[in-house]
Amino acid sequence: MWDSISAYLDTLNAMQICFLCAMIGGGLLLLFEIIVSTIGGGLGDASPDGIVEDLGTSDYAFKFFSLFSVSAFLFMSGCFGLWSYSFFPDSHLVAVIIALAAGIAGMLCVQGLTRIMLKLQSEGNVRLSNAVGTEGIVYLHIPQNAKGQVELMLQGKKKFMPAITEDGTELATGTAVTVKAVTGNTLVVIPLSRGSSQTGGDSAAS
């Protein structure tokens, strides 16, 4: 096997070896990135516009898919560069042009897929505005006039979000609360009993 590989390499010129290295290197990078994207999880952070991102931050996604584009360029240019030599063995320029064209096409395809994936990600993100009226539990003690953390189900997903009380009062861990409003990426909550009494009062008044 190794003798066959060595014999094949001996038949290649310097440019063909460069194409081969680009194909192997780009292919391995693509494989690694596919594995990482498959087993990687979301960060569950909230952006300033009140969107909880489940697939990581946009900055991380931009860097990740930029690397994906470079990998696709290397792999495609390497593959088509080698392939072109079987048709144009005496023309290095034609091989280079075909390799560059194939690499750019592969990179554009990846960028197109990236836009589609990021659009799907944006559509699947959890909007904090939907949390208003949702019941939850104080997960981390909310101090007086300071932030704590609330556990709640939001669009079918369990979330742990920063929270403050509506009137600045202190709430202990385990207290049942209702989300009254959203300020930035922070929930404004009131004790569940108070929210229930307010609802009851509104019903009685009507």
C-alpha positions as CSV (number, residue, x, y, z in Angstrom):
1,M,0.0,0.0,0.0
2,W,2.7,2.4,1.0
3,D,4.7,1.5,-2.0
4,S,1.7,2.3,-4.2
5,I,1.3,5.7,-2.5
6,S,5.0,6.4,-2.8
7,A,4.9,5.5,-6.5
8,Y,1.9,7.8,-7.1
9,L,3.6,10.7,-5.3
10,D,6.7,10.2,-7.5
11,T,4.6,10.8,-10.6
12,L,3.4,14.2,-9.3
13,N,5.0,17.5,-10.0
14,A,5.3,20.3,-7.5
15,M,2.0,22.0,-8.4
16,Q,0.1,18.7,-8.3
17,I,1.6,18.1,-4.8
18,C,0.4,21.5,-3.7
19,F,-3.1,20.7,-5.0
20,L,-3.0,17.3,-3.2
21,C,-2.0,19.0,0.1
22,A,-4.8,21.5,-0.3
23,M,-7.3,18.8,-0.9
24,I,-6.2,16.7,2.1
25,G,-5.8,19.6,4.4
26,G,-9.1,21.2,3.4
27,G,-10.9,17.9,3.6
28,L,-9.6,17.1,7.1
29,L,-10.6,20.6,8.3
30,L,-14.1,20.2,6.8
31,L,-14.4,16.9,8.6
32,F,-13.3,18.4,11.9
33,E,-15.7,21.3,11.6
34,I,-18.6,19.0,10.7
35,I,-17.9,16.9,13.8
36,V,-17.6,20.0,16.0
37,S,-20.8,21.5,14.7
38,T,-22.6,18.2,15.2
39,I,-21.6,17.6,18.8
40,G,-21.3,21.3,19.8
41,G,-24.2,22.9,21.9
42,G,-25.7,26.3,22.2
43,L,-24.6,28.9,24.8
44,G,-28.1,30.0,25.7
45,D,-27.1,33.7,26.0
46,A,-29.4,36.6,25.7
47,S,-28.6,39.4,23.3
48,P,-29.2,43.1,24.0
49,D,-32.3,43.0,21.8
50,G,-34.0,40.4,23.9
51,I,-33.3,37.3,21.8
52,V,-32.0,34.1,23.5
53,E,-29.5,32.5,21.1
54,D,-29.4,28.7,21.3
55,L,-26.6,28.1,18.7
56,G,-23.9,30.4,20.0
57,T,-23.2,34.0,19.6
58,S,-23.2,35.6,16.1
59,D,-19.5,36.5,16.5
60,Y,-18.6,32.8,17.1
61,A,-20.8,31.7,14.2
62,F,-19.1,34.3,11.9
63,K,-15.6,33.0,12.8
64,F,-16.7,29.4,12.5
65,F,-18.3,29.7,9.1
66,S,-15.4,31.8,7.8
67,L,-13.1,28.9,8.6
68,F,-15.6,26.6,7.0
69,S,-15.4,28.8,3.8
70,V,-11.6,28.6,3.8
71,S,-11.7,24.8,4.2
72,A,-14.2,24.5,1.3
73,F,-12.0,26.6,-0.9
74,L,-8.9,24.5,-0.2
75,F,-10.7,21.2,-0.7
76,M,-12.5,22.2,-3.9
77,S,-9.4,23.9,-5.4
78,G,-7.3,20.9,-4.6
79,C,-9.7,18.4,-6.0
80,F,-10.3,20.2,-9.3
81,G,-6.7,21.2,-9.6
82,L,-5.7,17.6,-9.6
83,W,-8.5,16.6,-11.9
84,S,-7.7,19.3,-14.4
85,Y,-4.2,17.9,-14.9
86,S,-5.7,14.7,-16.4
87,F,-7.2,16.9,-19.2
88,F,-4.6,19.7,-19.4
89,P,-1.3,18.0,-18.4
90,D,0.9,20.6,-20.2
91,S,-0.9,23.8,-19.1
92,H,-0.3,24.9,-15.5
93,L,-2.3,28.1,-16.1
94,V,-5.4,26.3,-17.1
95,A,-5.1,24.0,-14.0
96,V,-4.7,27.0,-11.7
97,I,-7.7,28.9,-13.2
98,I,-9.9,25.8,-12.9
99,A,-8.7,25.2,-9.3
100,L,-9.4,28.9,-8.3
101,A,-12.8,28.8,-10.0
102,A,-13.8,25.6,-8.2
103,G,-12.5,26.9,-4.9
104,I,-14.4,30.2,-5.2
105,A,-17.6,28.2,-6.2
106,G,-17.2,26.0,-3.1
107,M,-16.7,29.0,-0.9
108,L,-19.7,30.8,-2.2
109,C,-21.8,27.6,-1.7
110,V,-20.7,27.5,1.9
111,Q,-21.5,31.1,2.4
112,G,-25.0,30.6,0.9
113,L,-25.6,27.7,3.2
114,T,-24.3,29.8,6.1
115,R,-26.9,32.5,5.4
116,I,-29.7,29.9,5.4
117,M,-28.5,28.3,8.6
118,L,-28.2,31.6,10.4
119,K,-31.6,32.6,9.2
120,L,-33.1,29.4,10.5
121,Q,-31.2,30.0,13.8
122,S,-32.7,33.5,14.1
123,E,-36.2,32.1,13.4
124,G,-35.7,29.4,16.1
125,N,-34.3,31.8,18.7
126,V,-36.4,32.4,21.9
127,R,-37.7,36.0,22.2
128,L,-37.8,37.3,25.8
129,S,-40.9,39.3,25.1
130,N,-42.8,36.0,25.0
131,A,-41.9,35.5,28.7
132,V,-44.4,38.2,29.9
133,G,-47.1,36.4,31.9
134,T,-45.0,33.3,32.3
135,E,-44.6,31.7,35.7
136,G,-41.2,30.7,37.1
137,I,-39.1,30.1,40.2
138,V,-36.4,32.2,41.7
139,Y,-33.2,30.1,41.0
140,L,-30.7,32.5,42.5
141,H,-31.7,34.9,45.3
142,I,-32.9,38.3,44.1
143,P,-31.4,40.9,46.4
144,Q,-33.1,44.2,47.1
145,N,-32.7,46.5,44.0
146,A,-30.3,44.0,42.4
147,K,-30.4,41.1,39.9
148,G,-30.9,37.5,40.7
149,Q,-31.8,34.6,38.4
150,V,-35.1,33.0,37.5
151,E,-35.8,29.5,36.2
152,L,-38.8,29.3,33.7
153,M,-40.1,27.5,30.7
154,L,-39.9,29.7,27.6
155,Q,-41.2,28.5,24.3
156,G,-40.9,24.9,25.5
157,K,-37.3,25.3,26.7
158,K,-36.0,25.6,30.3
159,K,-34.2,28.9,30.7
160,F,-32.2,30.6,33.5
161,M,-32.5,34.3,33.0
162,P,-31.4,37.4,35.0
163,A,-34.3,39.0,36.9
164,I,-35.2,41.9,39.1
165,T,-38.3,42.6,41.1
166,E,-40.8,45.2,40.0
167,D,-40.7,47.2,43.2
168,G,-37.1,46.4,44.1
169,T,-38.0,44.1,47.0
170,E,-36.0,41.0,47.9
171,L,-37.1,37.5,46.8
172,A,-35.6,34.3,48.2
173,T,-34.6,31.3,46.2
174,G,-37.6,29.0,45.5
175,T,-40.1,31.8,45.4
176,A,-42.8,31.4,42.7
177,V,-42.9,34.4,40.4
178,T,-44.7,35.8,37.4
179,V,-42.9,37.8,34.7
180,K,-44.4,41.2,34.6
181,A,-42.2,42.9,31.9
182,V,-38.8,42.6,30.1
183,T,-36.1,45.2,30.3
184,G,-33.3,44.6,27.8
185,N,-32.2,41.0,28.6
186,T,-33.6,41.1,32.2
187,L,-36.9,39.9,33.4
188,V,-39.0,42.0,35.7
189,V,-40.9,39.7,38.1
190,I,-43.4,39.8,40.9
191,P,-44.4,37.1,43.4
192,L,-46.9,34.7,42.0
193,S,-49.4,35.3,44.8
194,R,-49.4,39.0,44.0
195,G,-49.8,38.4,40.3
196,S,-52.8,36.1,41.0
197,S,-54.4,38.6,43.2
198,Q,-54.0,41.3,40.6
199,T,-55.6,39.0,38.0
200,G,-58.5,38.2,40.3
201,G,-59.0,41.9,41.1
202,D,-59.1,42.8,37.4
203,S,-61.7,40.0,36.8
204,A,-63.9,41.2,39.7
205,A,-63.7,44.8,38.4
206,S,-64.9,43.7,35.0
